[in-house]
Amino acid sequence: MSITIKIFGQLAEIVGSNEWHVQDASDTNFIKERLISDFPKLKNFPFVIVVNKKFVNQNQKIQTGDVVALLPPFAGG
């Protein structure tokens, strides 16, 4: 299964694109590990994974059709 991941802000600058495609992604832990493997600068860079517009705080299964996004840290008031 191929998953398209939408990437925003400084993360897109590090990855070099606003989309990233990963094969055989079964869960969010796999995505994190693969990102850090492919883009070592992300190892110490904080980011949040969002699946279907919901923040993921722990490992979550990924299914065909899920919308996955990576968001950099943000602040607001």
N, C-alpha and C positions, 0 to 999 in steps of 0.2 A: 504494500500500500504506500502510495506517495502522498505526503502531506505538504501543503504550501503554508509557510509561516510568514506572516506579515511582520515587518520589523520597522520600528519607529525611532526617531531621534538619533542620539549618539550611537546607538546600537547599529543602525543602518550604515553609519559612517565606518564603523569598525568592520562590519561584514562586507561593505562595498555595494550593498543593494537594499532595496526596501522589501524584497521577498527572498526567501530561502526555501529550497526544496530538500526534503529528506525522505529517504526510502525506509520502509519497514519500521516506522515509528509506532511503537505499541503504546507508549505512555510518555508522560512529561519528563520523567527521569532520563529516558533514552534521549529525548530532545536536548536536555541540558548537557548530558555527557557528550553528545555528538557536536553541539555548538562549541563547547570548550575545546574539544579535540581539533575541530576544523579552524577555530578562531581563538588561539590561546590568550589573546588580549582580554577576552571576556571572563577569564578565570577570576580576576579580582574586581570585575565590574558588576555592580548590582543591577539586576533586572528582574522583571516580573513576567511570568507566563500567564496569558489569559486564554481560556478555552471557551468558545461560544459566549463571549462577553462577560465571563465570570473569572475573577482572580483565582488562581490555583495556589494554595498554600502547601499542599502535599501532593504526592504522586497521583496522577489521574490517567486513566486509560484514554487513548485516542482512538476514535472511530472514523471511518470514511465519512467525509462530509463535515467533520468538525472544523470550525474556524479557529486557528491558533495564531496568537500574536505575541510579540515580545515588546515590552515597554520599559524604557529607562526609568530611573527614579524621578519622581516629580514632587513638586510642592505647590501648595496653593493656600488660599486664605478665604 
